[in-house]
Amino acid sequence: MRKSSNAIVFIAAGIYLALGAVAGYTTVNAVLLLLLGIHRYRSDRSRVSVVVIAVSTLVLIVTQFALFAVVVLVSLGIYYFRARPPEFVTHVGKHRLFVNMRLDEQSWVLNSMSYWHGLGEIHMDMSLAVPEEKETTIVLQGVVGNVDLIVPEDYGLQVDASVLIGQATFRQIQEGGMMQRLSWKSPNYEECEQKLKLQLFYLVGDIKIRTV
C-alpha cells in the first residue's frame, strides 16, 4: 500500500513538473487552486472558496490571456448558436461577465431565456414559477458556473448538459471529471402539458438538476 502511495506521489510530481515546464508553474498552480476552490464550494458554499475561484480565474486570465480569449470567443459563439429562441414566444437573452441569479425564494414568471456569463451562480426553483409557454427553453452557458435547478415532477423534461471540467448531476445520474455530458428526455415528453428544455454548457462548472 505504501509503495502504491509513493508511486502515485512520484507520478503526480512528474506530471506537475511536465505541465509547469510547458504551460508555466503560475498557470498550473492557478488551475489547481481553481479545482480545489470548486471542490470546496461544492461541500460548504463558503465565501473563501468563491474568493479562491475568482482569484485563480483572474490569474489564468492574466497569464494565459490569448488562450482565455479564444475560450471565451468559442464559448460565446456556441452560446449564440444554441440560444436562438423559438418563434412567437417571449424570450430573454443576456450575456454578462458576472451573474448571481436567485429565483428560489418567491413566485416568478417562467419564460424562455438564454444567458452567457464568465463567472456566475444560478439557482432556479421551477416549482415556484408561473410558466407563460407550453414549452419553455432555457439556455445557460458560461466559463465558470454553479447551477442548481429544481423542476416539478410532472413537467416533460429534456436535458442536455455539458461540462468540460466539473460535475453534472440529475436524479441518480452523476457525471464528474473532464468532458462530461448528460443527456436525458422524459419518456412521455410529447404528451406532457408543460414542457421544459434545458441546454447547459460550462467549461468549469457544477450542474445540479433536481425534481420535486
Beta strands, then each sheet from edge to edge (+ up, - down):
strand 1: 91-103
strand 2: 108-110
strand 3: 112-125
strand 4: 129-131
strand 5: 135-151
strand 6: 156-170
strand 7: 173-185
strand 8: 195-211
sheet 1: 1+ 3+ 5+ 8+ 6+ 7-
sheet 2: 2+ 4+
end
